[in-house]
């Protein structure tokens, strides 16, 4: 009986420890023009240019399922071991797609040449082990490499369609001039087919802009960017309707100063937060934090103090009412390795926080990967304990005499 209890305890503790993710935290180097992709509670960072102006293909994630203090100790950065990797690069774009939003689609970037299409597209499924980036062939001489373009995915339709727009590059093989694009490439991840989106003569070629997908309307809102004739107008925004394949203009109120190399995230209450950016002079914009209310199409300008944050080459990721600004170039650091965390308020209100507390379990990926396995584990252990209990009880009862008062007299 004692050995059986020890066995049960051993199995229990083994199962618990097997499910603990014992990770070695790393300290990433500073970088600019990397990419970020949120899958579940992991923000995956890839590539970029470091302080020595060298290209990288580092791949790691920030585990935001854990609470941490931004100024004390090591942040929960975990290096990702890969079978095959993406070449060193900067200025690429990544987007999350798939039925469970479990895969990362990598496109473009500068790998030392802007006319090479052999290493243009890579796909990583984070649920398939061993993890490896898979190089995908694209139609020869049809889809051109660009940097500083935008990408969004419509994961609501059955095709998991991805939309790539704009960017700058070297054109096709043999071209000598740097070219900005107004091209819309569309990828159907179900059929692996590439098509072109509609472009009319009002759409201006640009790079360094942002794209925000509105799942309730199927629209993509493009903000800012740099064109052949200067910075894009922030008062009149280009909006692409993925359902009708048409472009529209949005007139906005109280627009902020023009910018490019900024970031944009969508909040849960239909606001687009634009962070950072540079002016035509390549100096940082005056107001880092501006917000577009999608209901009224009015801009709100942040009044809070932003200290030490990057203004270009950073990434912005939104999760649980927090915005994570990662790496990038600031006024004091050429390529920062800092993470700035902002608690999002209403209008254009925000608060930078040092302590991040992860207390939510509303994410579907978290439920699939953590909650459900725990329920299965507890249920299995409960069943084992029940079976062992019934077995021992049966052994004790076997061969026992009934109580004296139930025995009949001879």
PAZA-166228 format. One record per residue: residue in three letters; z negated, y negated, x of N, C-alpha, C in turn. Coordinates in steps of 0.05 Angstrom, whole numbers, plus 32768, in hexadecimal, padded with zeros to 4 digits. Atoms other than C-alpha are relative to their C-alpha. Layout:
BEGIN
ALAZYXZYXZYX...
//
This chain:
BEGIN
UNK80008018801180008000800080007FE78011UNK800180177FEE7FEF7FD18039801B7FFB800DUNK7FE680027FF380317FE0805B80157FF57FEDUNK7FEE800A801480567FD3801A7FFD7FE27FFCUNK8005801D800380357F8E8013800B7FF18018UNK7FF4800D7FE880487F7D805B801E7FFF7FFEUNK7FE380008003808F7F92804C800A7FEA7FEDUNK7FF88014801480937F65800F7FFD7FE4800CUNK8004801A7FF380777F2A803680167FFB8015UNK7FEB80047FEB80A87F36806F801B7FF97FF3UNK7FE78005800D80E37F38803F80007FE37FF5UNK8002801B800B80CB7EF8801D80047FEB8015UNK7FFE80147FEB80C37ED1805D801B8001800EUNK7FE67FFE7FF481047EEB807A80157FF27FEFUNK7FEE800E8012812A7ED3803C7FFD7FE28002UNK8004801D7FFF810A7E8F803F800B7FF4801AUNK7FF7800B7FE781187E858089801E80028003UNK7FE37FFD7FFF815F7E9F8081800E7FEA7FF1UNK7FF48016800F816B7E67804F7FFA7FE5800AUNK8006801A7FF5814E7E30807980167FF98014UNK7FEA80087FEE81847E09809D7FF47FF38019UNK800C800A7FE781667E0380E380157FF48011UNK7FEB800E7FF281937DCF81027FF67FF18018UNK800680107FE881947DAE8146800D7FE57FFBUNK7FF5801B8005819B7D63813B800E7FF58019UNK7FF1800C7FE981CD7D3D81677FFF7FE27FFDUNK7FFE801D800181D37CF48179801D7FF98006UNK7FE480057FFC821B7CE0816E80057FE68010UNK7FF980177FF1823E7CAE819B800B7FEA7FEDUNK7FF58015801082537C6A8181801E80037FFDUNK7FE37FFD800582997C66816380097FEC7FEBUNK7FF38010801482C97C3D81398019800F7FF5UNK7FE87FF5800D83027C5081097FFF801F7FFFUNK80037FE4800682E77C9680FC800480047FE2UNK7FFE7FFB801D82E77CB780B77FE5800C7FF7UNK80187FF5800D82B07CCC80878007800E7FE6UNK7FFA7FF1801982B17D00804F7FE6800C7FF6UNK80197FF6800C82777D1080208006801A7FF0UNK7FFE7FE6800F82717D59800A7FE380097FFAUNK801B7FF9800782327D697FE47FED7FEB800BUNK801380137FF381FA7D49800D80057FFF801EUNK7FF980037FE4821F7D49804F80177FEC8003UNK7FEB80137FFA82467D0E8069800D8008801AUNK7FF27FF67FE8827A7D2A809A800F7FE8800DUNK7FF380157FF082917CFA80D18012800D8014UNK7FEC7FF57FEE82CF7D0680FB800E7FEB8010UNK7FEF80107FEE82F17CE681377FF77FE48004UNK8005801C7FFB82F77C9D814780047FF9801EUNK7FFD800A7FE582F97C7381867FE57FF7800AUNK801C80067FF682BB7C6D81B27FFF7FE68010UNK800480187FF1829F7C3681DE80127FFD8018UNK7FEE80007FE982CD7C498217801E7FFF7FF7UNK7FE58000800C830A7C4281E8800E801B8002UNK7FF57FE57FFF83137C8D81ED8000800C7FE4UNK7FFF7FF3801B83297CB581B07FEF80198000UNK80127FE9800382FB7CEB8196800980117FE8UNK7FFD7FEF801782FD7D2681677FE6800D7FF9UNK801A7FF6800782B27D2F815F7FFE80057FE2UNK80037FF9801C82A07D50811D7FE380087FFBUNK801C7FFB800582597D4D81027FFA7FF57FE4UNK8008800B801A82337D3C80C27FE47FF68000UNK801B800A800681F77D1580AA7FF6800E7FE8UNK800B7FF1801581CB7D40807F7FEE7FEE7FEFUNK800F8012801181B47D1380467FF1800F7FEAUNK80127FF1801181917D4C80227FE37FFE800AUNK801A80047FF481577D3A80507FF87FE38000UNK800A801B7FFD812B7CFD80517FFD7FF9801DUNK800380087FE4812A7CD580917FFC7FE28002UNK8003801D7FFB81187C9280AF80157FF88014UNK7FE980097FF081527C6C80CD7FF87FF5801BUNK8008800D7FE781287C4E81057FED80128010UNK80137FEE7FF380FB7C898118800C801C8004UNK7FF77FE47FFB810E7CCA813A801D80047FFEUNK7FE47FF9800281507CEE8135800980017FE3UNK7FF47FFE801A817C7CE680F9800B801D7FFDUNK7FF67FE4800381937D2980DA801E80038003UNK7FE47FFB7FF981D77D2A80FC8002801C800BUNK7FFC7FE47FF781F17D718105801C80038009UNK7FE67FFB7FF5822B7D848131800C80187FF1UNK7FF27FEA800E82607DB181108010800F8014UNK7FF07FEE7FEF827B7DEC8137801980097FF2UNK7FE67FFB800C82C57DF7812B800F8015800FUNK7FED7FEE7FF482F87E2D813780177FF0800CUNK7FEA80127FF883317DFA813A7FFA7FE47FF8UNK8007801B8005832B7DAF813D80187FEE7FFDUNK7FEB8015800283537D70812E80027FF3801CUNK7FFE800E7FE683707D4D816C7FF17FE68000UNK800E80197FFD834D7D0F818680117FEA7FF3UNK7FF18014801083607CD2815C7FEE7FE97FF8UNK800E8015800E834B7C92813A80127FF57FEAUNK7FF1800D801583607C6D80FB800D80137FECUNK7FF67FED8014836D7CAB80D17FF27FFC7FE5UNK800E8001801A83577CB780897FFA801C7FF8UNK80087FE6800C83327CF180687FF87FFC7FE3UNK80088001801C83267D01801F7FF7801C7FF8UNK800B7FE7800A82FE7D367FFB800F80097FE8UNK7FF27FF5801783227D647FCB7FF8801D7FFBUNK80067FE4800783207DA97FAA7FF180027FE6UNK800D7FFB801A83037DC87F6B7FE37FF78000UNK801C80077FFE82BC7DBF7F847FFC7FE98014UNK800180167FEC82CC7D847FB37FF4800A801AUNK800B7FF37FE982C07DB27FED80127FFE8019UNK7FED80017FEA82FD7DA3801A80067FE48008UNK7FFA801A7FF583117D6A8047801E80008008UNK7FE480037FF983597D52804D80027FE98015UNK7FFD80137FEA836A7D2E808F801D7FF88002UNK7FE4800A7FFE83A87D02809680027FE98014UNK7FF780177FEF83C77CD680CC7FEE7FFA8017UNK800F80097FE983A37CAD80FF80117FFD8019UNK7FF280047FE683B77C9881457FF480148014UNK80077FEC7FED83B57CD28176800C7FFB801BUNK7FF280077FE783D67CAD81AF801D7FFB7FFCUNK7FE58006800784197CAC818D80017FFE7FE1UNK7FFE8005801D842C7C938147801A800C7FF4UNK7FE87FF3800A846C7CBC81417FFF801E8000UNK80047FE3800084507D0281477FF780097FE4UNK80077FF6801B844F7D2781047FF7801D8002UNK80087FE47FFE843B7D6B81207FE280047FFAUNK801D7FFF800583F07D5C811B7FF87FEB7FECUNK80038016801383F47D3080DE7FEB80077FEAUNK80117FF8801783CD7D5880A97FEF80188008UNK80127FEA7FFC83907D8580AE7FEF80037FE7UNK80117FFA801783657DA780797FE880118009UNK80197FF17FFA831D7DC0807F7FF280077FE6UNK80107FF7801682FB7DEA804A7FE48006800AUNK801B7FFE7FF582B07DE380567FF180197FF6UNK800D7FE7800A82A07E24802F800B8019800EUNK7FF47FE97FF282CC7E51805B7FF78001801DUNK800A7FFC7FE482AC7E6C809B80128014800EUNK800980177FF082BA7E6580D3800F7FE77FF9UNK7FF38019800682C97E1C80C880177FFA8014UNK7FEA80077FEF830D7E0780E380137FEE7FF2UNK7FEB8011800B833F7DCF80D8801A800F8001UNK7FE67FF3800183827DEB80C280167FEC7FFFUNK7FE980127FFE83C07DC680D7801580077FEAUNK7FEC7FFA801583F17DBF809C801A7FF28007UNK7FE5800B7FFB843B7DB580A580087FED7FEAUNK7FF580148014845C7D798083801E7FFF8003UNK7FE380017FFF84A57D6D807280097FEF8018UNK7FF7800D7FE784CA7D5B80B2800C7FE47FFAUNK7FF5801C7FFF84D77D1080BC7FFF7FF37FE4UNK8002800D801A84C37D0080747FE67FF17FFDUNK801A800D800384797CEF80797FF87FF6801CUNK8005800C7FE684697CBF80B27FE37FFC8005UNK801C80047FF884297CBA80D97FF97FE27FFDUNK800A801C800284007C7B80C97FE380008007UNK801D80047FFC83BC7C6080DA7FF77FE97FEDUNK800C80158011838D7C3380B1800D80007FE4UNK7FF67FFD801C83AA7C4E806F7FE880087FEEUNK80157FF8801383837C6280318007801A7FF3UNK7FFC7FE7800E837A7CA4800D7FEB80047FEBUNK80137FF98015835A7CB87FCB800A801A7FF3UNK7FF97FE7800D83587CFA7FA57FF87FFF7FE3UNK80067FFD801C835C7D067F5B7FF8801D7FFBUNK800A7FE5800383307D447F547FFC80087FE3UNK80037FFA801C83317D407F088017800F7FF4UNK7FE97FF1800B83767D5C7EFE8002801B800EUNK7FFF7FE47FF683897DA57F0B800E8001801BUNK7FF17FFF7FE783B57D927F467FF17FF58018UNK800F800C7FEA837F7D6F7F6F80137FEE8011UNK7FEC80117FF383B17D387F817FF47FEC8012UNK800980137FED83A87D0C7FBE80157FEB8004UNK7FEE80177FFE83C67CC67FC57FFB7FF1801AUNK8001800F7FE683D57CA6800980117FE77FFDUNK7FF18018800383EA7C5E800C7FFD7FEE8018UNK800080157FEB83FE7C2A80407FFB800B801CUNK80067FF97FE483E87C2A808980157FF58012UNK7FED800A7FEC840B7C1880C9800680168014UNK7FF87FEB7FED84317C4280FC80197FF9800FUNK7FE980047FEF846B7C4B812A801B80077FF4UNK7FE77FF9800D849F7C5D80F68009801D8007UNK7FF57FE67FFA84CC7C99810080088001801DUNK7FFA7FFB7FE484DF7CB7814380187FEE8008UNK7FEB80127FF785087C8381697FFB7FE37FF9UNK8007801C800684EA7C4581487FEF7FF48015UNK800F800D7FEA84CD7C1281787FEB7FED7FF6UNK80128015800B84A77BE2814A7FE9800C7FF1UNK80177FF8801184637BE9812A80067FF87FE4UNK7FF88004801C846E7BEF80DF7FE880037FEEUNK80147FFD801584407BE380A4800F800B7FE8UNK7FF37FF18015844E7C0D80667FF67FF87FE4UNK80088001801D844E7C08801A8006801B7FF3UNK7FF97FE58009845B7C5380147FE8800C7FF2UNK80147FF0800F84357C7D7FE18008801D8002UNK7FFB7FE37FFE84347CC77FF67FEC800E7FEEUNK80117FF1801284187CF77FC28001801D8007UNK80017FE37FF984007D3D7FD37FF2800F7FEAUNK800B7FEE801483F57D737F9F7FF38018800FUNK800E7FEC7FF083C07DA07FBE8002801C7FF4UNK7FFD7FE6800D83CE7DD87F8C801A800D8009UNK7FE67FF67FF984187DDF7F9C80087FFA801DUNK7FFA80097FE484167DBE7FE2801A7FF08001UNK7FE88010800084507D917FCD7FFA7FE38005UNK8001801D7FFB845B7D4A7FE580147FF17FF0UNK7FED8011800E847A7D147FBA7FFA7FE38007UNK8004801D7FFC84807CC87FBB7FF87FF37FE6UNK8007800F8017845E7C997F8C80127FE87FFCUNK7FEF8017800684817C5F7F6A7FF77FE7800FUNK8005801A7FF284867C1F7F9380147FEB7FF5UNK7FEE8015800984A17BDF7F7580007FE98014UNK7FFC80147FEC84B67BA07F997FE97FEB8002UNK801780127FFE84737B7D7F8C7FEA800B8013UNK80147FF37FEF844C7BAE7FB880057FF9801DUNK7FFE800A7FE4843F7B917FFD7FF680168013UNK80087FED7FEB843C7BBC803C7FE57FF7800CUNK801A80087FF783F57BBE80577FF280178010UNK80127FED7FF283C17BE080837FE47FF58000UNK801C80097FFF83757BDD80897FF57FF97FE5UNK80098005801B836C7BDA803D7FEE80177FF7UNK800F7FEA800C83417C068010800C80087FE5UNK7FF87FF5801A83507C327FD47FE9800C7FF2UNK80167FF58010831F7C437F9C800B800D7FE7UNK7FF67FF18017832F7C787F687FED7FFF7FE9UNK80108001801883167C6E7F21800680187FEFUNK7FFA7FE6800D83107CB37F0380027FFE7FE1UNK7FFF8002801D83067C9B7EBB801B7FF57FF6UNK7FE6800B800883497C757EBA8017800B8010UNK7FEA7FF57FEF83717C987EF1800D7FEA8010UNK7FF480167FF1837C7C557F157FF57FFF801DUNK800880057FE583797C457F5F80007FE28006UNK8002801C7FFB83607C007F7280027FFB801EUNK7FFC80067FE4837A7BE57FB57FF57FE48006UNK800D80197FF983517BAE7FD680057FF9801DUNK7FFE800B7FE583617B8380128017800C8010UNK7FEB7FF67FEE838A7B95804F800F7FEA800EUNK7FF080127FEF83B77B758082801E80067FFCUNK7FE37FFC800484027B6B807580107FF28015UNK7FEF800E7FEC843D7B51809C7FFE7FE27FFDUNK8002801D800584307B0D807D7FE37FF67FFEUNK801C8008800283E47B0A80847FF080127FEFUNK80137FEF800F83A97B24805E800780007FE2UNK7FFA7FFC801C83AF7B3F80177FEE7FEF7FEFUNK800E80108013839A7B167FDB7FE980107FF3UNK80177FF2800D83547B297FC17FFD7FF87FE3UNK80038009801C835D7B047F7F801280117FEEUNK7FEE7FF0800F83977B2F7F688004801B800EUNK80017FE67FF4838F7B797F76801680127FF6UNK7FEC7FEB800883C47BB07F757FF180187FF7UNK800C7FE9800C83B17BEA7F48801680147FF9UNK7FED7FEB800683D77C2C7F447FF580137FEBUNK80097FEE801583D37C557F04800C801B8005UNK7FF67FE57FF983D87C9F7F16800B800F7FE8UNK7FF67FF3801883E67CB27ECE801C7FF77FF8UNK7FE6800B800784217C847EC180127FFB8019UNK7FF180057FE784367C7D7F0B800A7FE48002UNK7FF9801C7FFF84397C327F037FEB7FEF800EUNK801280137FF3841C7BF77F297FF97FE97FEDUNK80088017800F83F47BBF7F087FF27FEC8012UNK800F80157FF183D47B7E7F1F7FE67FFA7FF1UNK80198008800B838B7B6F7F137FF97FE5800AUNK800A801A7FF983767B277F117FE180018000UNK801D7FFF7FFE832E7B1F7F297FF57FE48002UNK800D801A800082FC7AE77F247FEE7FFD8019UNK801280067FEA82D67AC67F5D800580128018UNK7FFA7FED7FEB82FA7AED7F947FF37FF8801BUNK800B80057FE682DB7AF37FDA80167FF98014UNK7FEC80057FEC82FE7AE1801B801080188006UNK7FEE7FE97FFA83397B0C802F7FF5800F8019UNK800A7FEF7FEA832B7B45805F8010801A8003UNK7FF77FE47FFC83417B87807D7FED800E8013UNK80137FEE7FF1831F7BC180A27FE580007FF4UNK80197FFE800F82E97BBE806D7FFE801D7FF4UNK80027FE7800F82CF7BF980437FFA7FF97FE3UNK80058003801D82C77C037FF87FF5801A7FF5UNK800B7FE9800E829C7C327FCE7FFD7FFA7FE3UNK80038003801D82977C3E7F837FE480087FF8UNK801B7FF9800982527C3C7F638001800F7FE5UNK80017FF18019823B7C647F2780047FEF7FE7UNK7FFC80118016823F7C277EFA80197FEF8002UNK7FE6800C7FFF82877C157F0980017FE5800EUNK7FFD80177FEE82817BE37F41800B8009801AUNK7FF57FFA7FE582A87BE27F827FF27FEE8014UNK800E80107FEB827E7BCC7FBE801180008019UNK7FF080047FE882A77BB07FF77FED7FF78016UNK801380077FEA82837BAE803A80107FFA801AUNK7FF480077FE682987B8A807A801C7FF67FFEUNK7FE480097FFE82DE7B79809080037FE98014UNK7FF980157FED83017B4880BE80137FEC7FF3UNK7FED8014800983267B0780B2801A80028010UNK7FE780007FF2836B7AF780CB7FFC7FFB801EUNK800780057FE4834B7ADF810B7FF38018800EUNK800D7FE77FF7832D7B2581137FE27FFC8005UNK801D8004800082E87B07810F7FF4800B7FE6UNK800C7FF5801882B67B2380DC80007FEC7FE9UNK80018011801882B87B0980957FE47FF47FFDUNK801A800E800482807ADA807F7FEC80117FEFUNK80117FF1801382667B0680468008801E8002UNK7FFA7FE37FFC82627B5080588000800F7FE6UNK80067FEF8017824C7B678013800A7FF27FE7UNK7FF6800B801982767B577FD5800680177FECUNK7FFE7FEC8015827B7B7C7F9380137FF87FEAUNK7FEE8005801782B27B827F5F7FF680107FE8UNK80087FF48019829A7B907F18801980087FF1UNK7FE77FF6800B82D17BBC7EFA80027FF97FE2UNK7FFF8006801D82BD7BAA7EB2800A7FE37FFBUNK7FF9801C800482C47B5F7EBA80157FF78014UNK7FEE80077FEA82F07B5F7EF97FF77FE6800EUNK800B80177FF282C27B2B7F177FF280098019UNK800D7FFB7FE682AB7B297F5F7FE47FF48002UNK801A800A7FFB82627B217F717FFB8000801FUNK800480037FE3824D7B0A7FB77FE380048007UNK801B7FFA7FF782117B267FDA7FF27FE9800EUNK800F80157FF381DB7AF67FF07FEB800B8014UNK80137FF47FEF81B17B27801780087FFE801EUNK7FFB80027FE381AA7B2580638008801B800BUNK7FF67FE77FF381D27B59808A7FFE7FFB801EUNK800480037FE381BC7B6180D280098019800FUNK7FF87FEA7FEE81DE7B8B8107801380147FF5UNK7FEE7FED800D820E7BAD80D7801C7FFC800BUNK7FE580027FF782567BBC80EB80127FF17FECUNK7FEE800E8012828F7B9480CE801C800C7FFFUNK7FE77FF2800182CB7BC080E07FFE801B800EUNK80017FE67FF382DA7C0780F47FEA80127FF7UNK80167FEF800A829F7C2280CC800980107FE8UNK7FFB7FF28019829B7C5180907FE97FFA7FEDUNK80148004801582767C49804E800080187FEEUNK80037FE98011825C7C8480257FEA7FFB7FEBUNK80138005801682397C7F7FE17FF4801A7FF6UNK800D7FE8800B82057CB27FCA7FE47FF87FF6UNK801A8005800B81C97CAD7F9C7FF77FE38002UNK8006801C800081CC7C617F967FFA7FF4801CUNK8002800A7FE581CD7C5A7FE2801C7FFF800DUNK7FE780027FF182067C43800E7FFA8003801EUNK80047FFA7FE3820A7C5F805580177FF4800FUNK7FEC800C7FEE822F7C3280867FFD800C801CUNK80037FF17FE7823E7C5A80C480137FF68016UNK7FF280077FE882527C45810A80107FE67FFDUNK7FEF8018800382897C1081137FF97FEA8015UNK800380177FEE828E7BCE81397FF07FEA7FF3UNK80108017800A825A7B97813080037FE98013UNK7FFF80187FEE824E7B5481507FF28005801AUNK800E7FFA7FE782217B7381858008801B800CUNK7FF97FE67FF6823D7BB9818C801E80057FFCUNK7FE47FFA800282857BCC819B800580197FF0UNK7FFE7FE7800F827C7C1281807FE4800B7FFBUNK801B7FFA8006823A7C1D815E7FFC801E7FF8UNK80077FE5800982177C6081527FEA7FFE7FEBUNK80158005801481E97C42811C800980087FE4UNK7FFC7FFC801D81E27C5480D37FF07FEB7FF1UNK800E8014801181D17C1C80A28000800A7FE3UNK80027FF6801B81B77C30805E7FF87FEA7FEDUNK80058015801381B97C0280227FFA800C7FE4UNK80077FF9801B81967C0D7FDF800F7FED7FEEUNK7FEF8011801081C77BF47FAB7FF27FF67FE7UNK800B800C801881AF7BC47F7580157FF77FEDUNK7FEB800A801381D27BA17F3B800F7FE9800CUNK7FEF80167FF782087B6D7F4380078004801DUNK7FFC7FFD7FE3820C7B617F8E7FE68001800FUNK801A7FFD7FF381C47B6F7F9D7FFD801A800FUNK80037FE87FF081B17BA07FD37FE77FFC8011UNK801780007FEE81777BB28001800680148016UNK7FFD7FED7FEA817E7BD080467FE5800F8003UNK80187FEF7FFF814D7C0A804D7FFF800F801AUNK80037FEF7FE981317C2F80897FFA801C7FF9UNK80087FE6800981137C6980638012800A7FEAUNK7FF07FF3801581437C96803C7FF280187FF6UNK800E7FEA800C81227CC5800C8013800F7FEDUNK7FEF7FEF8011814C7CFD7FEF7FEF80107FEDUNK80117FF28014812B7D147FAF8010800A7FE8UNK7FF07FF9801781657D227F82800E801B8005UNK7FF17FE77FFF81857D657F71801580007FEAUNK7FEC8002801681BC7D4D7F42801C8007800AUNK7FE57FFA7FF681F77D5B7F708008801D7FFAUNK7FF87FE58008821F7D977F58800280128019UNK7FFE7FF07FE8822B7DAF7FA07FE480098008UNK801B7FF97FF981E07DAC7FAD7FF680167FEDUNK80087FEC801381D47DD47F6E800C801B8006UNK7FF37FE67FFA82077E097F827FF5800C801AUNK80077FF67FE681F07E0E7FCA7FE280038006UNK801D80007FFB81A47E047FC57FF1800B7FE8UNK80117FF9801781887E097F7F8006801D7FF6UNK7FF97FE5800A81AF7E477F687FF780168013UNK800A7FEC7FEE81A17E6F7FA77FE180047FFFUNK801D7FFE800281567E5F7FA17FF8800F7FE7UNK80067FF2801A81567E767F588005801E8004UNK7FF97FE47FFB81797EB67F6D7FEB800E8011UNK80147FF57FEE81487EC17FA67FE580057FF1UNK801A7FFD800F810A7EB67F79800280167FECUNK7FFC7FEB801481277EE37F438000801B800DUNK7FFF7FE77FF281367F1A7F757FE58009800AUNK801B7FF97FF680F17F177F957FEE80087FE8UNK80107FF9801780D17F177F508006801C7FF5UNK7FF87FE5800980F97F557F3D7FF480168012UNK800B7FED7FED80E47F787F7D7FE280047FFCUNK801D7FFE8004809B7F687F727FFA80107FE7UNK80047FF2801980A07F817F2A8004801E8003UNK7FFA7FE47FFC80C07FC37F3F7FEB800E8011UNK80157FF57FEF808D7FCE7F767FE680047FF0UNK80187FFF801180547FBF7F45800180187FEDUNK7FFD7FE98013806F7FF17F117FFF801A800FUNK80007FE77FF1807980257F477FE480088009UNK801C7FFA7FF78032801F7F627FEF80087FE8UNK80107FF98018801580207F1C8006801C7FF7UNK7FF97FE58008803C805F7F0C7FF380158012UNK800C7FEE7FED802280807F4B7FE280047FFBUNK801D7FFE80057FDA806F7F3A7FFA80107FE7UNK80047FF2801A7FE1808A7EF38006801E8002UNK7FF77FE47FFF800180CC7F087FE980128009UNK80157FED7FF97FCF81057F087FE47FF87FF9UNK801B800A80067F9480DB7EF07FF6800E7FE6UNK800C7FF480187F6580FB7EBD7FFB7FEA7FEBUNK8006801480147F5D80D77E7B7FE27FFB7FFFUNK801D800780027F1A80B57E6D7FF180167FF1UNK80107FEA800B7EE180E47E597FFF7FFF7FE2UNK80038002801D7EDB80C97E12801980087FF1UNK7FE87FF8800E7F2280DD7E038005801E8002UNK7FFD7FE37FFD7F1981267E187FF2800F7FE9UNK800C7FF180167F0D81587DE07FEC8015800BUNK80147FEB7FF87ED281887DE2800D801C7FFEUNK7FF47FE580017EE381D07DF27FF480107FE8
//
